[in-house]
Every structure is written in structure tokens, then in C-alpha cells.
């Protein structure tokens, strides 16, 4: 666990003795020590985000969630059980981020299943992305397919993926995206069209 005690912006590391001292003070109610423990465990939080979270929350939000988990760990930690705090916190972070990722993906699955106006009436978002000649039997797509789509976004450029997420997952209009990203309306339209074309081609190859 020593590797998770690196000082921020420095190459040196905190010693376990330093951490144990701050931990003891934090468990005794010291606010300053609690903040220090959060600072010391920041590398552990960042590592947990990278290893266990798959979803669409921003990195900064995920870090803040991690600090809250550490704070809760300090509240719940039982020194009588002789379990190392860092091991305890690591396990809590692992399952917290895994669960958060599942919830995040479920929300995005639901958003892909929402209906929007189309040329022939209302259609599901996923149907706007999938090829019109797809051999799908017309039933509502399974969540696994939605997750496949989320993973497929990695083939897009950063800007393309950003616009797809904003439009389909966050229900932003093209005008809102244009204003928010400070891009021309035409640029947003063209970027979205290119992204859809890439996704359709990728899905066809994976079918």
C-alpha cells in the first residue's frame, strides 16, 4: 500500500508512519488530519477510478465521490478488527466505483431507449444510430447492446464522442451543443454526421 501514499506533485512518498499518525488523529476527530488523510489517499482514489469505473461521469466528479468514500471509511472504520485502513478503503472504493459505473451505464441505456421525433414518427435513439437495413428483429435492444455502443465511442475523435454523448445521452439540442462548445451550428451537425457514419460502419463490421 506504500505506493498509494505518494505526495501530490512530488516524487517522494509519505511513510506509513506519517500516514498512521494522521489516521489516528483523524479517527479521533481532527478535521485537519481528516483532510490530510484524504490528500494522502488521493493516488488510491485515482487508481480506483481507472481500474473499476466505466461510465460517463467527469473525472473531477469521480474524484469528489472518492473523497466522500474515504470520509465515510473514517466514520465506519473499526480499529478492533485489525484490518489495515488502506486495505479497507481500497475495497470500499473498488465496489463503490463498480456499482456507480453500473448505475451510470443503466442511466445511459435508458436514455438510448428514449423516443425522439423521426421522419416516420417517433423512433428510439439507438435506431437512429444503427443501420436502417440492420437484421435486428425489431424488439427493444438489450442493455448489452447499449453498453457495446458506449464502448464503441472510443473509435471516435474526442470531439465526435463529446457531441454524441451530449446529444443522445444528455438530451442536449444541436443549438445548445453549439453554444456550449462554442462551435458553429454547421460544425456540430457535420461532426455528429461523421460520428454516426463511423459508428454504423463499426457496428456492421462487428456484427
N, C-alpha and C positions, 0 to 999 in steps of 0.2 A: 504493500500500500504506500510505501515511501514515494513512489513515482507520482502519486496524486497530490503530493504536498509541495509542488513547485511554487515558488513565489511568483506573483504576477509580474510580467515584464522583466524578469531576472532569470539568469541561468542557474543560480543556486537554489537549493531546496530547503524547506523547513525540516527540522529534525522531528522525529516522533516525540521527543521530549518537549519541544516547543508546542507541538500540537496538543499533546496530553495536558499540558499546563492550561492552555486556552480552553480546552474542552471541559476541564474540571471547573474552571471559573464560569463558563457558560452554563453548565449544569447547576451551578449554584445561583444562577440568576443574573449574572453580569451581562448587560446589554452590549457593552464594548467587546467582551470576549465572544459573545454570540456572533457579532459582525465579523470578528477575526476568524472564527471557525468557518463562516460562510466564504470568506476570502480564501482561506486555506484549501477548502474543498472545491473551489471553482474548477480546477482541472478535472476532478472526478465528475462533476456535473457535465462539463463539456464532452468528456469521453462517453458518458452515458447517453447523451443526446445522439452522438454519432453512431453508437452501437445499437441502440434499442428503439429509436423513434423513426417511424416512417409515416409522414403525413404532410400537412401543408401549413403548419404554424410557422411564424417567423422565428428565426434563431434567437433573437433577443427575448421574445415571449417564452421560449422554451427554457432559456437560462433563468428567467424570473421564476418560472414554475419550479425549477430545480432548487433554487434558494428557499422557496417555501417548503419543499420536501425536507431539506436539511433542517429548517426551523422546526418542522413537525417531528423530525427524528430526535431533536434535542428535547422536545416535550415528552416523547414516548420512551426514550431510551432507559433501559433498566440495567443499572450497573451491577446488580446482584446476579445477573445471568452470565457474567463473564464473557460476553460476546464483544469482540472489538468493535468500536463505534464505526470505523471506516468500512468494515465488512457489512455491518448492519445498514449503514447509509447506502452503500453500493447496491445492496439487494433491494432496498426500498426504491431507489432511483430507477433501477432496471425495470421492475414491474410497473412502476408509475408511468414511465415513458412508453412501455409496450402497450399498456391499457389506453393511454392518451392517444397513441397512434391509431389503435383500433377504432376509437371513438371518432377521431378526425377523419379516418377513411370512410366510416359509415356515413358521416355527415356529407362527405363529397359524393358517396354513392347515391344518397338521397337527392342531392342537387342534380345529379346526372339523370335522375329519373323524373325530374320535374318536366312539365309540359310547357312548350312555348309555341308561339304562332309560326306556322309554316305556310308554304304555298297552298297546300291542300288541307289546311286546318291546323289543329294542334298536333304536335309531334314531340317525342321525348328528345332531350338534348343528345343522348347517345346516338339516336337515329340520324341526327344532323351530321354527326362525325363519321359514322360508319358508311361504307359504300352503299348506294341505293340498290345495287344488284347483289347485296350480301345474301348468302344462303340461309341466314337466320330464319327460324320458323315463325317469327313474329311475336313470340312470347316475350314477356318482360325479361330483360337481360339480367343475369345473375350478378351478384356483387363481385364475384371473382373477375368478371369481365371489366367491371369498373376499375378495379384495382390494377388490372392489366393496362388499362388506359392511362392511369396515373403514372405507372412505371414507364409507359411509352413516351411520356413527356420529355424524358431525358434525351431523345433524339432531336428535339427542337433546340433552337438557339435560346438563350436566356430571355430575350425579348418576346419571342414567339410563345414560350411556355408561360411567361408572365401574363400575356394578353389572353391566352386560352383559360388560364385559371381565373382571371378577373371576370371574363365574360360568361363562362359556363359554370364555374364553381361559386363565384361570389355575386352572380346576378348583376354585374355592372353593365350599363349600356355602353355602346360604342362611343357616344359623346362623353360619358363620364370617364372612360378609359383615356380618351384623347386628352381631356383636361388634366386628369390626374398624372399622366405620364409626360405631359407637355409635348405631345406629338400631334401632327395634323390628322384630321379625321381620315383622310385617304390613306395615310401611312398605316394607321391602325387596321383599316379594312383590308389592305393588301397583306399586311403581316399575318392577320388572322387567316386569310385565304391560303397563304403559303403553308401555314401551320397545319390547317385541315388537310391540305393535299399531302403533306408529309405523313400525317397520322394514318390517312386512308391507305397510302402505299405501304406503310409499315405493317398495318393490320392484315393486309392482303398477303404479304409475304409470310406472316406468322400463322396464317390460317391453315 
